[in-house]
Amino acid sequence: MEAYDLQFIQHKMRDAGQAMLYRRIDENHKQPLGFKNQIELDENGQLYFSLQTAFEKKHCDDTFPVELFFYKKGKRFSLSVKGIARKEAYKSPAKRRSLEALKISMENIEYMEWDTPSPFKKLMRGLLNIQSVL
């Protein structure tokens, strides 16, 4: 794994508040497994979250490739994390108990930020939307 600024990544993950979890089938295909909103990042750059639903427990093998996509409407960024997930027991510092969890070793992180549209672009987009309705 490349060296990443873990504090920056953690801040952006918290700012988004949730992530969509996908099982990567291959480079072009992925299976959605669900939304995650309580993801912990340790000092070694490992992500952890508990497996809560029967669907997640059924479709999560012991080891498999994953992608987490962090995005929140109104925020001007997205964060994509690809890595390998492993099922294991995890003692959460926040909850102080052991959980069945996925531990994700991050292999690739893509961060994208875009500019706020200008007032003119917002006006034009609004006019185009109105015309498309008429």
C-alpha positions as a Markdown table, in Angstrom:
| # | Residue | x | y | z |
|---|---|---|---|---|
| 1 | Met | 0.0 | 0.0 | 0.0 |
| 2 | Glu | 1.2 | 3.5 | -0.8 |
| 3 | Ala | 1.7 | 6.0 | 2.0 |
| 4 | Tyr | -1.6 | 7.9 | 2.5 |
| 5 | Asp | -2.4 | 10.7 | 4.9 |
| 6 | Leu | -4.6 | 8.7 | 7.3 |
| 7 | Gln | -5.9 | 11.8 | 9.1 |
| 8 | Phe | -7.1 | 13.3 | 5.8 |
| 9 | Ile | -8.8 | 10.0 | 4.8 |
| 10 | Gln | -10.4 | 9.6 | 8.2 |
| 11 | His | -11.7 | 13.2 | 8.0 |
| 12 | Lys | -13.2 | 12.7 | 4.6 |
| 13 | Met | -14.8 | 9.4 | 5.6 |
| 14 | Arg | -16.4 | 11.0 | 8.6 |
| 15 | Asp | -17.5 | 14.0 | 6.5 |
| 16 | Ala | -19.3 | 11.7 | 4.0 |
| 17 | Gly | -20.8 | 9.8 | 6.9 |
| 18 | Gln | -21.5 | 6.6 | 5.0 |
| 19 | Ala | -20.1 | 4.3 | 2.3 |
| 20 | Met | -21.5 | 1.9 | -0.2 |
| 21 | Leu | -19.8 | -1.5 | 0.1 |
| 22 | Tyr | -19.3 | -3.5 | -3.0 |
| 23 | Arg | -17.8 | -7.0 | -3.6 |
| 24 | Arg | -15.5 | -6.7 | -6.6 |
| 25 | Ile | -16.2 | -9.5 | -9.0 |
| 26 | Asp | -13.6 | -8.3 | -11.5 |
| 27 | Glu | -12.3 | -5.0 | -12.9 |
| 28 | Asn | -15.7 | -4.1 | -14.5 |
| 29 | His | -18.2 | -5.8 | -12.3 |
| 30 | Lys | -19.2 | -5.4 | -8.6 |
| 31 | Gln | -22.0 | -6.6 | -6.4 |
| 32 | Pro | -23.5 | -4.1 | -3.9 |
| 33 | Leu | -23.6 | -5.5 | -0.3 |
| 34 | Gly | -25.0 | -2.5 | 1.5 |
| 35 | Phe | -24.4 | 0.9 | 3.1 |
| 36 | Lys | -22.0 | 1.2 | 6.0 |
| 37 | Asn | -22.0 | 4.2 | 8.4 |
| 38 | Gln | -19.9 | 3.1 | 11.3 |
| 39 | Ile | -16.4 | 2.5 | 9.8 |
| 40 | Glu | -13.3 | 2.6 | 12.0 |
| 41 | Leu | -9.9 | 3.3 | 10.7 |
| 42 | Asp | -6.9 | 2.2 | 12.9 |
| 43 | Glu | -3.4 | 3.7 | 13.1 |
| 44 | Asn | -2.1 | 1.1 | 10.6 |
| 45 | Gly | -4.6 | 2.1 | 7.9 |
| 46 | Gln | -6.9 | -0.9 | 8.3 |
| 47 | Leu | -10.7 | -0.3 | 8.0 |
| 48 | Tyr | -13.1 | -2.1 | 10.2 |
| 49 | Phe | -16.9 | -2.4 | 10.3 |
| 50 | Ser | -19.3 | -4.9 | 11.8 |
| 51 | Leu | -21.3 | -7.4 | 9.8 |
| 52 | Gln | -24.9 | -6.7 | 10.9 |
| 53 | Thr | -27.4 | -8.3 | 8.5 |
| 54 | Ala | -27.9 | -11.9 | 7.5 |
| 55 | Phe | -27.4 | -10.8 | 3.9 |
| 56 | Glu | -23.9 | -9.4 | 4.7 |
| 57 | Lys | -22.9 | -12.5 | 6.7 |
| 58 | Lys | -24.1 | -14.8 | 3.9 |
| 59 | His | -22.4 | -12.9 | 1.0 |
| 60 | Cys | -19.1 | -12.1 | 2.8 |
| 61 | Asp | -16.5 | -14.9 | 2.3 |
| 62 | Asp | -13.5 | -15.2 | 4.6 |
| 63 | Thr | -11.4 | -13.2 | 2.1 |
| 64 | Phe | -12.6 | -11.2 | -0.9 |
| 65 | Pro | -11.9 | -8.0 | -2.9 |
| 66 | Val | -14.0 | -5.0 | -2.0 |
| 67 | Glu | -14.6 | -1.4 | -2.9 |
| 68 | Leu | -16.0 | 1.3 | -0.6 |
| 69 | Phe | -17.5 | 4.4 | -2.2 |
| 70 | Phe | -17.9 | 7.4 | 0.1 |
| 71 | Tyr | -20.1 | 10.2 | -1.1 |
| 72 | Lys | -22.7 | 12.6 | 0.4 |
| 73 | Lys | -25.1 | 14.8 | -1.5 |
| 74 | Gly | -24.0 | 18.4 | -1.2 |
| 75 | Lys | -20.4 | 17.6 | -0.6 |
| 76 | Arg | -17.9 | 18.4 | -3.4 |
| 77 | Phe | -15.9 | 15.2 | -3.1 |
| 78 | Ser | -16.0 | 11.4 | -3.4 |
| 79 | Leu | -13.6 | 8.8 | -2.0 |
| 80 | Ser | -13.2 | 5.3 | -3.4 |
| 81 | Val | -11.2 | 2.7 | -1.4 |
| 82 | Lys | -10.3 | -0.7 | -3.0 |
| 83 | Gly | -8.8 | -3.5 | -1.0 |
| 84 | Ile | -9.0 | -6.9 | 0.4 |
| 85 | Ala | -11.6 | -7.7 | 3.1 |
| 86 | Arg | -11.1 | -10.5 | 5.7 |
| 87 | Lys | -13.7 | -11.7 | 8.1 |
| 88 | Glu | -12.5 | -11.7 | 11.7 |
| 89 | Ala | -13.4 | -10.9 | 15.3 |
| 90 | Tyr | -12.7 | -7.3 | 16.1 |
| 91 | Lys | -12.7 | -5.6 | 19.5 |
| 92 | Ser | -14.1 | -2.2 | 18.9 |
| 93 | Pro | -12.5 | 0.6 | 21.1 |
| 94 | Ala | -15.8 | 2.5 | 20.7 |
| 95 | Lys | -18.1 | -0.3 | 21.7 |
| 96 | Arg | -15.7 | -2.2 | 23.9 |
| 97 | Arg | -16.8 | -5.6 | 22.8 |
| 98 | Ser | -15.9 | -8.2 | 20.2 |
| 99 | Leu | -17.8 | -8.1 | 16.9 |
| 100 | Glu | -17.9 | -10.2 | 13.8 |
| 101 | Ala | -16.3 | -7.7 | 11.4 |
| 102 | Leu | -14.6 | -7.1 | 8.1 |
| 103 | Lys | -11.1 | -5.9 | 8.2 |
| 104 | Ile | -10.1 | -4.1 | 5.0 |
| 105 | Ser | -6.5 | -3.7 | 3.9 |
| 106 | Met | -6.6 | -0.6 | 1.7 |
| 107 | Glu | -4.7 | -1.1 | -1.6 |
| 108 | Asn | -5.9 | 1.8 | -3.7 |
| 109 | Ile | -7.5 | 5.1 | -2.7 |
| 110 | Glu | -8.9 | 7.5 | -5.2 |
| 111 | Tyr | -10.0 | 11.0 | -4.0 |
| 112 | Met | -11.9 | 13.3 | -6.3 |
| 113 | Glu | -12.9 | 16.9 | -5.5 |
| 114 | Trp | -14.7 | 19.2 | -7.9 |
| 115 | Asp | -15.3 | 23.0 | -8.0 |
| 116 | Thr | -18.6 | 24.5 | -7.0 |
| 117 | Pro | -20.5 | 25.4 | -10.1 |
| 118 | Ser | -20.7 | 29.1 | -10.9 |
| 119 | Pro | -24.1 | 30.9 | -10.5 |
| 120 | Phe | -24.3 | 31.1 | -14.3 |
| 121 | Lys | -23.9 | 27.3 | -14.7 |
| 122 | Lys | -26.5 | 26.8 | -12.0 |
| 123 | Leu | -28.9 | 29.1 | -13.9 |
| 124 | Met | -28.3 | 27.3 | -17.2 |
| 125 | Arg | -28.7 | 23.9 | -15.6 |
| 126 | Gly | -32.0 | 25.1 | -14.1 |
| 127 | Leu | -33.3 | 26.5 | -17.4 |
| 128 | Leu | -32.4 | 23.3 | -19.2 |
| 129 | Asn | -34.3 | 21.2 | -16.6 |
| 130 | Ile | -37.3 | 23.5 | -17.1 |
| 131 | Gln | -37.2 | 23.1 | -20.9 |
| 132 | Ser | -36.9 | 19.4 | -20.6 |
| 133 | Val | -40.1 | 19.2 | -18.5 |
| 134 | Leu | -42.0 | 21.4 | -21.0 |
